[in-house]
């Protein structure tokens, strides 16, 4: 007869033993790879010995986990939501070798009786660690986790609590938020800000399955009533929608609809593209240029000239490596592509950008200045580089103009205007600026060399050097 209780083994000689691997994280504390003890020479002896042996070793594992937790820094110990507490409790009971949901004992089955005794021993051992109330004799100060585990051991776990907004946020951060350390920090801060709007609108938000369409509209209206533009509300609600979709899928919330799906936002079409930025008027552009070239450090001067001469996004220029600059051949250009030091916005952003006129001169001077460095702009070719470069350049912009529609990003609009006035085709404009190419034909057909020659010619025409 084979004994089916967790961690039991029958040896070739016919005797029984308990053998339990020690988790890797606990081996330095337990100082053993496996916990082993004889259970007896017969099936009946093994059944009789099992409950106490299992409880003894379970208590040893528990003590080791407590030592490990005590060694952790306070900030490493998370505050668990009800659902997290539930799931961790379920996992703990399973690691003990028990079914967390089924504590029913079959008195006609010896193994079921032995398992029930083991469950009782383990539950009692947990409660024995706590001081007793002198009057009632009940344990005092039992943690919520131990209370849950003891309940699951003695009578089975209760139904799982419904996931909350905090659960949705934590799961989304754990499984969907990626990037560099700085990027992750910014994304988490944004999620905190967005969930703050939800809490401000609803007070104590309902659980995810109880979140209604009316609740979603209250959140939307609260956000619109503040200083947020409709376009900003749309972006933030898109994050909320993605967060809800993720937890609905991962928690298998049957019949649960996303209340933020297709939520209309009043006034959205009134917003111009690109965050209400305007092209810089020529006199303002020339004044800022003079100020930058006379006062800024060399890297900022090169960055400004490349932004003005290509219409690229700031991060695309700041993240350039020296190997991305191609100065030989009939079509000098630089390559905007993903690399470990810089992520790009979309697939369309990956492209070759022609260098003509002053932008070409700036690229040549920047390459000479970079020498044998990997990054073209050493001061700014790092995680916080685009933010730092933007802040520095905006100081010069604000010395010339206080108009909030005027910013470093305005240079991208200036380039768009140049291309339009030079009657450059929309496809060539999109190739230069890194916008979507629209139809499948535009995205798929045509060689890279031909496209580069065409947009180089278009760029020269835009700057009057064709």
Secondary structure, 3 states (H helix, E strand, C coil): CCCCCCCEEECCCCCEEEEEECCHHHHHHHCCCEEEEEEECCHHHHHHHHHHHHHHHHHHHHHHHHHHHHHCCHHHCCCCCHHHHHHHHHHHHHHCCCCCCCCCCCCCCHHHHHHHHHHHHHHHHHHHCCCECCCCCCECCCCHHHHHHHHHHHHCCCCCCCCCHHHHHHHHHHHHCCCCHHHHHHHHHHHHHHHHHHHHHHCCCCCHHHCCHHHHHHHHHHHHHCCCCHHHHHHHHHHHHHHHHHHHHHCCCCCCCCCCCCCCCCCHHHCCCHHHCCCCCHHHHHHHHHHHHHHCCHHHHHHHHHHHHHCCCHHHHHCCEHHHEECCCCCCEEEECCECCECCCCHHHCEEEECCHHHHHHHHHHHHHHCCCCECCCCCCCCCHHHHHHHHHHHHHHHHCCCCCCCCCHHHHHHHHHHHHCCCCHHHHHHHHCCCCCCHHHHHCCCHHHHHHHHHHHHHHHCCCC
